[in-house]
Amino acid sequence: MKNTVFIHTNAKQMAGAIIGRHSLKRTSVHPEAFDVQIVNREDFPFFEGYEGRKFLRAGTWRAWENDDLQSFTPLRFTPPKIMGYQGRAIVIDPDIFAVRDINELFEHDMQGKAICARPRAGHNNRSDYIASSVMLLDCAKLTHWDVEVQFEQLFQGELDYEDWMLLTTEPKGSIGFLEDHWNDFDRLTPETRLLHNTKRRTQPWKTGLPIDFTNRVPFIGKFLPMASIKLPGRYKAHPDARQEAFFFAMMKECVDTGQIDRAMIEREMASDHLRHDALEKLETAPGVDEVLAAIGSPVDRLAS
């Protein structure tokens, strides 16, 4: 099987997924060496039967919402089955963009592990936190992954969503670790390989829009220590202007190459999936090479 990067998304983050796909090819010296596949939640009908049903998350029960900003996350576990449980795959979130050649990650020495991902000990008060938002997968070692089966287990109380996402139920010794630069959380440096705009409130393409995601927050009470609510307010500007410039530079190339057209941009703005000044941002967007050069990242890729 040909090496494949899977970008899992839903309609709300489709623009990011398309730009992420472009970035993967754009920054690769050998873009023909791998495929990129966008995996969209709306293309999986089984989700519809779970709308409003309660599932287990961090020991409490909450209602599943297909319209939630991050309803695509179960699709992290689809690549091995799609690949016929053969070959290597990489799965990434739709808010992740390649700064360096993804082939470097495909060539990573997995040392016999089934999964490689970035550890993030202490995040969300979990010493065992592993960021599954970027994973390098040996599909032949993941025949136990079947998203429909695992998703149903959430609603039966047999699997906790957080344990699933943090990979804590995987066989002991099956997970290897990636360097931070393969999942760089809102940090753009010369070492960054994959830039992850993980702080939802400051995602560069959302600035000014009303917040549309659900957060788990502490709740004072004996029987409900955490509550899930939609926070008020609006998305804020990213604190690093270079990351905004990088996103719109890549987006401008997507427009120039026909991967995104003006009609799509207008639909995304009308749906509050894309900031309302996106067209103006595109007019002043720098070139991708200019942004890469400014951060000291190599630009030795093939011409787009």
N, C-alpha and C positions, 0 to 999 in steps of 0.2 A: 504494500500500500504506500502511496505517496505521502510524505509528511504533510500534515494539514493543521492549520491554525483554525480553531473554532471560536467565533465571537458570539457569545450568547446575549440576547437582548429581548426587548419588547418594543412595541410601537413608540413608546415615549422616548426611548433612547436609540432609535433607528439611525438618526443622523450621525450620532457618535459612532455607531457600529460601522457605517459606510466610510467615515473618515478614518477610523481605526484600520479598516481593511486596506485603504489606500496607503496609509502610513507604513504598513507592513511591507508592501511591495516597493514603495518609494524609497525606503531606507535600506533595501537589500541589494547587495552586489549581484546576487543570483536569484532574482524573484521567481524564475521558472522552476526552482528546486522544491517549491512547496505550494500547496493550495491554501486558499482562505475560504471558509464557509461561514456565513452568518446563520445562526440558529435562532429563530424568532418564536417567542412564546405563543403568539397568535396562530402559528402553524401546527400546534399540538392540541388537538381538540379535547384530550382528556382533562385539561385544566378546567374546562367549563363546568364539569360535574362537581367541582369542589368549591365553587363560589359561595362564600358565607359560612362554610363549614369550619369547625374548630380544629386546629392542629396544635401540637405540642411545641413550644419554643421556650427554652431556658426554664423548663419546669412549670410553665403556666400555659393556659390555653388562650388562643386568640383566633379571630376569624380570618380566613384566607380571602384576599382581595385580588382578583386578576388584574385590576386597574392600578395596583400599587406600583410605584416607580421601579421597585426591584423584584417584581414577580417573576423575572427571568432566572433567578438564581438556581432553582433546581436543575436547569438545563446545563449546569456545569458538569453534570454526571452523564450526559448523553454521548460524548465523543467515542468512547470505546465501542459501544454498540453500533453506532453509525459506521465506524471503521471496520466492522466485522471482527472486532477484538483482535486486530492485527496492526502492527506498525506503531509509530510514535505520533502523538497528537499533542498540541498545546491548546489550552482553553484559556480565554481572557474575557474580562468584563468589557462592556461597550464604552467605558470611560477610560480605556487604556490605549496609548498611542506609542508606536515604535519610534525610537530615536536612533537606534542602531540595528544592525542586521539580525533578524530573528533566527537565521540559520545557525548562529553561534549557540543558541539555546537548544536547537534540535541536535547539535553535536555534543551537548553536555554529557559527561560521564555519569550515568545514573547509578553506577556501582551495584547493579542488580535490583535496585528499588523499583517499585511499581509507579510511584508518584514522587515528583520533586516540586517543592513549593517553599515560599519564604516563611520562616518562623517569625512570630511577633509576640514573644513572651511578655505577659503583663497587660496586653491590650484587652480592654473590657474586663479587667480583673481576672483574666484567664492565663495561667502559667503555661497552658498547653496550646495556646492560640497559634494556629497555622493559617496563613492567608491563602485560601483556595481560589482567590480571584485571578491568580495566574498559576497554572499547573502544567508541568511537563509530564506526560503520561506514557507508560508502556502498556498499550492497550491489551496485549496478550495476558497481562497479569491482573486485569481488572474485569474478568468475566462475571464477577458478582455485582457489577454496576448495571442496574436497570432502573431508569428514572421513574417509570410508572409504578414499579413495585416499591421502591424506596419512598416515593411521594405518598403513597397510600399508607405506609407505616407511620407517617407523621400524624395522620388522622385517627389511627388506631391506638396511638399512644405507645407504639413499639419503638419509635425513633424520635429523638428530639432534634428539631431543626438546627439548633446551634451545634450540637455534636456532629450532625451530618456535614455542615458547612466547615467545621474545624477539623474534620477528618479523624475525629477521636475514636470512631468505631472501626477504622481500618486495621487490618492485621498488624500486630506488633512487628516493628522492623521493616515495614514496607514503604516508609516515607523517608526520602532524602531531602536535604535542604538546599535552597537556592540563595545566591548572594542578593543583597538588598536591591542592587541596581536592576534586577529582573522584575521587580515590582516596586518601583520607587514612588512612595506615597507623597504626592504633591511636592516633589523635589526634582529639580531639573539641573543636572550638573554634567560635566564632560564624561562622567562614568555612567550616566543613566542609559539603560537599554530600553526599558519600557516605562514610560511615564504614566502614572496612575492618578488621575484627578479624583481621588477617593472621597474627599470631603465634599459631600453633596451640596452643602449650602454655598460653596464657592466654585462650582463647576463653571468654567469660562463661558460656555454656550447658554447658560441659564440666567445670567445676571439680570436682575430686575423682575424676574417672573415670580408669581406667588408660589410659595413652597407647596409641593404636592407629594411629599414623602412622609412615611410613618416612622416615628422614633420611639424606641423603648426608653422610658425615663423612670427614675425612682418614684414610688408611690407609697405614701405613708399609710400603712395598714397591715394588719396581722396576716391576712390571707391573700393579699395581692401586693407583694413587694415591688413589682414592676408593672407599669401600665404602658400601653401602646397608644400614642396619640399623634395626630397630625399637628405639627407646630405651626403657629401663626407666623406671619412675616413674609419676606421675599428673599430670593437668592441674592447674595452679595458678590461683589467683584472679587476675582481671585487676587490674593495678595502679591503674587508674582506675575507681573505684566508679561514676562517672556512666555509663560505657559499659555496665556490668552493669545499672544501673537503666534505661537506655534500651532495652536488649534485652527485659527482662522487662515493661516498660511496653507495648511493642509486642506482646509475646506475650499479655499479659492482654487487650488489645483483640481479638486473634485468637480467643481463647477466648470472649470476650463476643459476638463476631459470628458464631460458629459455624465459623470457618475451621479451628480446631483444637479437638478435644474431649478430655475427660478420658481416654477410652480410648486415644487416640493418645499422649497424654503418658505414660501408664503403660507403653505398649508401648515408647516411645522410651527411657524410663528403664530398663526391663528389658533392653533391647538395648545399654545403655551408650552410646546416642547423645545422651542428655540427662542432665544432672546429677541425682542422686537426690533432691535437695531442691527440685526445680523447682516442685512444687505449693506448698511453703511460700514460695518466692520470689514466686510469683504473688500470694499472699495479702497480701503487704506491698509489692507493686509500686506505685510512684507513677503518676500520670497522665502520658501522653505530653507534654501541654502543659506540665506542671510541669517535666519534664526539659528540654524545649526552652527554656523561659524561664530555667532555671537556668544554661544555657550561653550565653545571649544570642542564641539562634537565633530567627528570626521564626516565629510560629505563625499566619500569615495564610493558612492553608489552609482548604478547605471542611470542614465538620463530617463526622466519620467516620460 
